[in-house]
Amino acid sequence: MFFKDLYMTKTEALIHNDLHTGSIMVDENTTKVIDPEFAFYGPMAHDIGTYFANLVIAYAAQEAHRIDGKERNLYRQWILLFF
């Protein structure tokens, strides 16, 4: 219970709480984050961890999503650009 209490009470910043590549809109001049409906005050590292976890899952999921090995590897290389 200690870690849950620490997590819930360490209110460092307003965090997104659902940050993933689909929530980040980028063009040549601006970056915007959308879908803040799950936002709350919590530890800043939460959003960074969620973002990287999303990339790791997307990378691993390519084994099931892409049959062609070359296409799978190209997509995985593209995912790695976001790290």
Buried (B, 14 or more C-beta within 10 A) or exposed (E): EEEEEEEEEEEEEEBBBBBBEEBBEEEEEEEEEEBEEEBEEBBEEBBEEBBBEBBEEBBEEBEEEBEEEEEBEEBBEEBEEEE
